[in-house]
Amino acid sequence: SFTTLCNAAMAPTNETFDAGFSNCWSQETTDDFDWTLDAGGTPSGGTGPSDDFTGGGNYMYTEASLPRAQGDVAIMYSEVIDISGLSNPELSTE
């Protein structure tokens, strides 16, 4: 037998990251760089949002400026999401 940290989230669902980076989400350890938790704008222009979709909360972004290079990869895994109750599932990154 085994246990997991999180139960599957039932769709539709939103992740705001307002409570931080959830234990139900993870980042790949063998990719080129990581996603960053932030609020209120990113350190360089053209890199990410100026706010989250709810207004005034946290979001995850990747820094596209140096030392990043074309082809670099940053992978983040979401929690398990049960979409069985949806007839037209959709993922939005707004």
C-alpha atoms as one frame of an Amber mdcrd trajectory, in Angstrom:
protein
   0.000   0.000   0.000   1.034   3.625  -0.420  -0.209   7.139   0.211   0.114
  10.360  -1.758   0.471  13.934  -0.561  -2.650  15.098  -2.363  -5.999  13.842
  -3.560  -6.935  14.553  -7.164  -8.467  18.010  -7.631 -11.879  17.979  -9.275
 -12.165  20.090 -12.413 -12.933  22.863 -12.934 -10.225  24.202 -10.641  -7.853
  27.167 -10.405  -4.393  27.316  -8.847  -3.619  30.798  -7.555  -0.335  30.021
  -5.748  -1.511  32.560  -3.145  -0.581  30.087  -0.399   2.822  29.527  -2.056
   4.055  26.672  -4.208   1.839  23.737  -3.250   3.225  20.340  -2.246   0.807
  18.994  -4.872   2.829  20.657  -7.631   6.483  20.000  -8.461   9.352  21.126
 -10.629  11.550  18.879 -12.738  15.010  18.528 -11.210  16.854  17.715 -14.451
  15.633  20.608 -16.634  17.641  23.766 -17.420  16.033  26.156 -14.918  13.003
  26.565 -12.638   9.755  28.446 -12.469   9.673  31.251  -9.872   6.868  32.265
  -7.501   6.249  36.019  -7.592   3.664  38.783  -7.198   3.493  42.296  -8.596
   5.691  42.101 -11.689   8.821  40.354 -12.841  12.382  41.706 -12.726  12.706
  42.258 -16.488  10.372  43.393 -19.250   8.714  40.834 -21.512   9.292  38.036
 -19.007   5.985  37.457 -17.304   2.793  38.951 -15.970   2.463  42.109 -13.939
  -0.226  40.473 -11.781  -2.105  37.207 -11.364  -5.503  36.449 -12.886  -7.372
  37.213  -9.642  -5.629  40.560  -9.097  -3.074  41.060  -6.348  -1.994  37.457
  -5.855   0.897  35.140  -6.648   1.808  33.507  -9.943   4.576  31.369 -11.403
   6.816  32.695 -14.181  10.052  31.920 -15.974  12.795  34.492 -16.481  13.519
  34.739 -20.220  16.519  37.078 -19.945  20.186  36.097 -19.732  21.482  33.576
 -18.885  18.550  31.831 -20.576  19.202  30.649 -24.121  17.011  29.396 -26.940
  16.065  25.795 -26.257  16.324  26.015 -22.448  13.508  24.147 -20.718  11.705
  24.758 -17.393   9.194  22.057 -16.451   6.529  22.315 -13.755   4.087  19.496
 -12.995   0.549  20.237 -11.824  -1.409  18.351  -9.240  -3.517  15.469 -10.548
  -6.767  16.929 -11.890  -9.825  14.731 -12.432 -11.480  15.926 -15.657 -13.944
  13.022 -15.922 -16.918  15.297 -15.140 -16.182  17.714 -18.014 -17.435  17.276
 -21.565 -14.922  19.743 -23.103 -11.874  20.017 -20.810  -9.621  23.012 -21.398
  -6.341  24.283 -19.926  -5.864  28.024 -19.691  -2.736  29.840 -18.538  -4.349
  33.229 -18.015
